[in-house]
Amino acid sequence: ADAVTSSGSGLDPHISPEYAELQVHRVAEKNDLTVAQVDRLVADHTDDRILGFIGEPRVNVLQLNIALKDLTRTAG
């Protein structure tokens, strides 16, 4: 649903962990990384529910992209 309902403005920097998982293989291939490396980045940038029960888990795409860029700089 994230791909269809995401904000057109791009102001919301979060996507669901499920939507992030759909992109892991493509991102790994595009950046010459292993799927495990990208999975780890997604896990590291996934926030749990607020107070453990409010909302849904979400991936901070902005922070994930910054970490991905840093990783590809050091790997390359």
N, C-alpha and C positions, 0 to 999 in steps of 0.2 A: 504493500500500500504506500510505502514511503516514496517510491518512484512516481506515483501518480498524484499524491496529495501534498508533496513537499511545497514549501513556500517558493513562489517564483522569484521573490526578492533575494533569496539565499540568506536571509538574516538569521534564520534558526540554524545554529551550527550542529544540530543533532539528527541522527538517524537511528533506526532500530538496529540491534545487534544482528537480526535476521537479514536485513537489507545489506549491512556491511559484509556479512558472510557471503552473500551472492556475488560480491565484487572482489573477494580475496584473491582468487586465482588470476583474474585479469590484472589486478594491481601488482601482484608478485611477478608475473611474466613481464609486464611493461617496465618494471624497475629492476629487473635482474636479481630478484630476491626469491627466497624459498617461501612456499605457502606457510610454513611454520613461523617464519619471521614476521610475515604480515599478520597472521593469526595472533601472535604475541602482541603486536602493536595494537590491534583491535581490542584485545582483552585488557591491555594496559590503559586504554582510553575509553573504556565502558564504565559508565556510572550506574550504580544500582538504584533501586527505588528510593525516593526521599523518605527518611525515617523507617525504611524497610518495607513500607506498604503503600506509599503514595506514588502514583504515576507508574511508569514502566521503565525498565532498563533502557539506557540510551548511549549511543556512541558520540563523543564530541569530535566531529569531523575536522574542525579547525585545528585542534590540538593533535589529532591523528595525522593530518597532513604535514604539520610542522615536524613531528617525529619521523615521519616517512622521509621527508626531505633531508633531515639530519642524518638518518641511517644511510640513505643512498649517497650522500656526500662522503661519509666515512668508508663506505664499502667500495666506492669507485675511485 
